[in-house]
Amino acid sequence: MIDVCLLGTGGMMPLPGRFLTSLLVRYNGKCILIDCGEGTQIALRKTGWSPKPIDVICFTHYHADHISGLPGMLLTMGNAERSEPLLMIGPKGLERVVKALRTIAPELPFPIIYKEITTDSEEFTIDGMTGFKINAFKVNHNITCYGYSMTLSRNGKFNVEAAEAHNIERKYWNPLQKGEIIHTDDGRTLTPDMVLGEQRQGIHLTYVTDSRPTDSIVENAKDSDLFICEGMYGEPDKLKKAKENKHMTFYEAADMAKRANVSEMWLTHYSPSLVNPKEYLGKTKEIFKNTIAAKDGRVKTLRFKDDTD
């Protein structure tokens, strides 16, 4: 299962009760933070989750409302006596931008590893997160910007009869079920496909903000269990402004959710002028019924679907 917490839902500037953009994803004891706008630390404290186990920070782009909270976050992580390396993923220029921000956070007790995205789409795997993949894909904003799609694969059912037919000792069953390849003392090589059935449906999470609608978003969000997408404007008369500023309306986000056949969509990254996003959900739900105007702190646990689904 994957725990998801939308820490901040604001765009451009923080408001009372609405911090700037950030998302926290937790799996297998490790945490991934996407974006780190102003107020992220406070939002994180409200959840009760600690900043110390954040293993990866991904950035969509380098506008201030998505990265201005980073120096303080790094200092807090350092003050928590963190010593493990921190992986950062982001568009080209990542190391230069972060080092500039670290002028006010120059000394940290942990190293930072930078992985810059240089193509339209790149896939990343994280140590200790077996079966979990992050795919960054380019979207359409007024500077280079990426969305992130995360998938957790699920192995097929363990076949006891197959294991016994291959004379595989029980001590190897659990490692094989986890996808490990075993080399036995007597020279045998045991592989997961010897004992596992067909791979089952996993978990798919997609996060997009600061973009016009694009085919790349629909393709990467295809069949997502949860699609978190910017809804900068809910007012019907703001389409022209959305196009000018390379942002999205509720209705455009809903159309993509429908085309991508996602299970659920959370809107986020609201304009400061959008005081009550729920006010515009009626027409949005006519396009995509399972739309939620998310608030800061919204949490959901994504689980593997039942075998009978």
C-alpha positions in Angstrom: 0.0 0.0 0.0 1.0 3.6 -0.5 0.1 6.5 1.8 -0.5 9.9 0.1 -0.8 13.2 1.8 -1.5 16.5 0.0 0.4 18.9 2.2 -0.3 22.1 0.4 -2.9 23.1 -2.3 -2.1 26.7 -2.9 -0.6 28.3 -6.0 1.4 31.6 -6.3 1.1 32.7 -2.6 0.2 31.0 0.7 -3.1 31.9 2.4 -4.4 31.3 5.9 -5.4 27.6 5.9 -3.8 27.0 2.5 -0.1 26.4 2.2 1.8 26.3 -1.1 2.2 23.2 -3.3 3.7 20.0 -1.9 2.8 16.3 -1.8 4.1 13.5 0.5 4.1 9.9 -0.6 5.1 7.1 1.8 5.9 3.4 1.0 7.8 0.7 2.8 9.1 3.1 5.5 10.4 5.6 3.0 9.0 9.0 2.0 9.0 11.0 -1.3 8.2 14.7 -1.2 7.1 16.4 -4.5 7.7 20.1 -4.4 8.4 22.1 -1.3 6.5 25.4 -1.3 6.4 27.9 1.5 4.6 26.4 4.6 5.5 22.8 3.7 7.2 22.3 7.1 4.1 23.5 9.0 1.8 21.4 6.9 4.1 18.4 7.5 4.0 18.9 11.2 0.2 19.0 11.1 0.2 15.5 9.7 2.3 14.2 12.5 4.9 12.8 10.0 8.5 13.6 10.6 10.8 15.2 8.0 13.7 13.0 9.0 12.7 9.9 6.9 12.2 11.9 3.6 14.4 10.0 1.2 13.6 11.7 -2.0 12.5 15.2 -3.0 11.2 15.7 -6.6 10.6 19.1 -8.1 8.2 19.8 -10.9 9.9 23.1 -11.8 11.7 26.0 -10.1 9.0 28.7 -9.6 9.2 30.0 -6.1 5.8 28.6 -5.0 7.2 25.1 -5.6 10.6 25.4 -4.0 10.8 28.3 -1.7 10.3 26.1 1.4 13.4 24.0 0.7 16.1 25.8 2.7 14.1 25.6 5.9 13.2 22.0 5.2 16.9 21.1 4.8 17.9 22.8 8.0 15.1 21.0 9.9 16.2 17.7 8.5 19.8 18.5 9.5 18.7 19.5 13.0 17.0 16.1 13.3 20.4 14.6 13.1 19.9 13.1 9.7 23.0 11.6 8.2 21.6 9.5 5.3 22.0 10.8 1.8 19.1 12.8 0.3 18.2 12.2 -3.3 16.8 15.1 -5.3 15.2 14.8 -8.8 14.2 17.7 -11.0 14.6 19.5 -14.3 18.0 20.6 -15.7 19.6 23.2 -13.5 18.6 21.4 -10.2 22.0 21.4 -8.6 22.6 25.1 -9.5 19.2 26.2 -8.1 19.5 24.2 -4.9 23.0 25.4 -4.2 21.8 29.0 -4.6 19.1 28.4 -2.1 21.5 26.8 0.2 23.3 30.1 0.7 21.2 30.3 3.9 21.6 26.6 4.7 25.3 26.0 3.8 26.2 23.3 6.3 24.2 20.0 6.4 25.2 16.7 8.1 24.1 14.7 5.1 25.0 14.6 1.4 22.7 15.5 -1.4 22.6 13.4 -4.6 21.3 15.3 -7.7 19.6 13.6 -10.6 18.7 16.1 -13.3 16.0 15.2 -15.9 17.3 15.9 -19.3 14.8 14.2 -21.6 11.1 14.3 -22.1 10.6 11.3 -19.9 12.8 9.5 -17.4 12.3 6.6 -15.0 13.8 6.3 -11.5 14.0 3.4 -9.0 14.8 4.0 -5.3 16.9 1.8 -3.1 14.8 0.0 -0.5 11.5 0.5 -2.5 11.2 -2.8 -4.4 8.7 -2.7 -7.2 8.3 1.1 -6.9 9.1 3.3 -9.9 8.9 7.1 -10.5 8.4 8.3 -14.0 9.0 12.0 -14.7 7.3 13.3 -17.9 7.4 16.7 -19.5 4.3 18.9 -19.4 3.4 22.3 -20.9 4.2 25.3 -18.7 6.0 28.6 -19.3 9.3 27.1 -18.1 10.5 23.5 -18.2 8.1 21.5 -15.9 7.5 17.8 -15.2 4.7 15.7 -13.9 5.4 12.6 -11.9 3.7 9.2 -12.2 4.5 6.5 -9.5 3.7 2.8 -9.8 4.0 0.0 -7.4 4.0 -3.4 -9.2 2.5 -6.5 -7.6 3.8 -10.0 -8.1 1.6 -12.9 -9.0 0.3 -15.4 -6.4 2.7 -17.9 -5.0 2.1 -21.3 -6.4 2.8 -23.9 -3.7 2.4 -26.8 -6.1 4.9 -25.3 -8.5 7.4 -24.8 -5.7 7.0 -28.5 -4.6 7.3 -29.7 -8.1 10.6 -27.9 -8.5 11.8 -29.3 -5.1 12.3 -25.8 -3.8 13.0 -25.7 -0.1 10.6 -23.7 2.1 13.4 -21.4 3.2 13.5 -20.0 -0.3 9.8 -19.4 -0.7 9.6 -16.0 0.9 12.6 -14.5 -1.0 11.2 -15.8 -4.3 7.8 -14.4 -3.5 9.5 -11.0 -3.0 11.1 -11.3 -6.5 14.6 -12.3 -5.5 16.8 -14.7 -7.5 18.4 -17.4 -5.4 21.7 -19.2 -6.0 21.7 -22.4 -3.8 24.7 -24.1 -2.3 24.2 -27.0 -4.7 24.6 -24.8 -7.8 20.9 -24.3 -8.6 19.5 -20.9 -9.7 15.9 -20.3 -8.5 13.9 -17.6 -10.2 10.5 -16.0 -9.1 8.8 -17.1 -12.4 9.3 -20.7 -11.2 6.8 -20.2 -8.4 4.7 -17.1 -9.2 1.6 -16.7 -11.3 0.9 -13.9 -13.7 1.6 -10.4 -12.4 -1.4 -8.7 -10.8 -2.6 -5.2 -11.0 -0.5 -2.8 -9.0 -1.0 0.8 -7.7 -0.7 3.9 -9.9 -0.5 7.5 -8.7 0.0 10.5 -10.9 0.7 14.1 -9.9 0.6 17.1 -12.3 0.7 20.8 -11.6 1.5 24.0 -13.6 0.6 22.9 -17.1 -1.8 23.3 -20.0 -3.6 20.0 -20.9 -1.3 17.7 -22.8 -1.5 14.2 -24.3 1.6 13.3 -22.2 -0.5 13.8 -19.0 -3.3 11.7 -20.3 -0.9 8.9 -21.4 1.0 8.9 -18.0 -2.2 9.1 -15.9 -3.9 6.3 -17.8 -5.8 4.1 -15.3 -4.4 5.8 -12.3 -5.9 4.9 -8.9 -5.4 8.6 -8.0 -4.8 11.5 -10.3 -3.8 14.8 -8.5 -4.0 17.6 -10.9 -3.8 21.4 -10.8 -7.0 23.3 -11.0 -5.8 26.9 -10.9 -9.1 28.3 -12.0 -12.7 27.2 -11.3 -14.4 30.3 -12.7 -15.7 29.5 -16.2 -14.6 32.9 -17.5 -10.9 32.3 -16.6 -10.1 30.0 -19.6 -8.3 32.8 -21.5 -6.2 33.6 -18.4 -5.4 29.9 -17.9 -4.1 29.8 -21.5 -2.0 32.9 -21.1 -0.4 31.8 -17.9 0.0 28.1 -19.0 -2.3 26.8 -16.3 -5.5 24.8 -16.2 -9.2 25.1 -15.3 -11.2 22.6 -13.3 -13.0 21.6 -16.5 -9.8 20.9 -18.5 -8.4 18.8 -15.6 -11.7 16.8 -15.4 -11.6 16.2 -19.2 -8.1 14.7 -18.9 -9.2 12.6 -15.9 -12.1 11.2 -18.0 -9.9 10.5 -21.0 -7.3 8.8 -18.8 -9.9 6.6 -17.2 -8.6 7.4 -13.7 -10.4 6.2 -10.6 -10.3 9.4 -8.6 -9.1 13.0 -9.2 -8.0 15.6 -6.6 -7.8 19.2 -7.7 -5.0 21.3 -6.2 -2.8 24.4 -6.9 -5.6 26.9 -6.6 -5.4 30.5 -7.5 -5.4 32.9 -4.5 -8.5 34.4 -5.9 -10.3 31.0 -5.7 -11.6 31.3 -2.2 -14.1 28.3 -2.3 -13.1 25.7 -4.9 -16.1 23.5 -4.0 -18.3 26.2 -5.4 -17.3 25.1 -8.9 -17.5 21.4 -8.5 -21.0 21.0 -10.0 -20.1 21.4 -13.6 -16.7 19.8 -13.1 -18.4 16.6 -11.8 -20.6 16.6 -14.9 -17.4 16.0 -16.8 -15.7 13.6 -14.3 -17.9 12.5 -11.5 -15.2 11.4 -9.0 -13.6 14.8 -8.6 -12.6 16.2 -5.2 -11.6 19.8 -4.5 -8.8 18.8 -2.2 -7.8 20.8 0.9 -4.5 20.9 2.7 -3.8 17.7 4.6 -6.0 15.4 2.6 -4.8 11.8 3.1 -5.5 8.6 1.3 -4.1 5.1 1.5 -3.9 3.4 -1.9 -4.2 -0.4 -1.6 -3.9 -3.3 -4.0 -7.3 -4.1 -5.5 -9.0 -7.3 -4.4 -8.2 -10.3 -6.6 -11.9 -10.5 -7.6 -12.0 -6.9 -8.9 
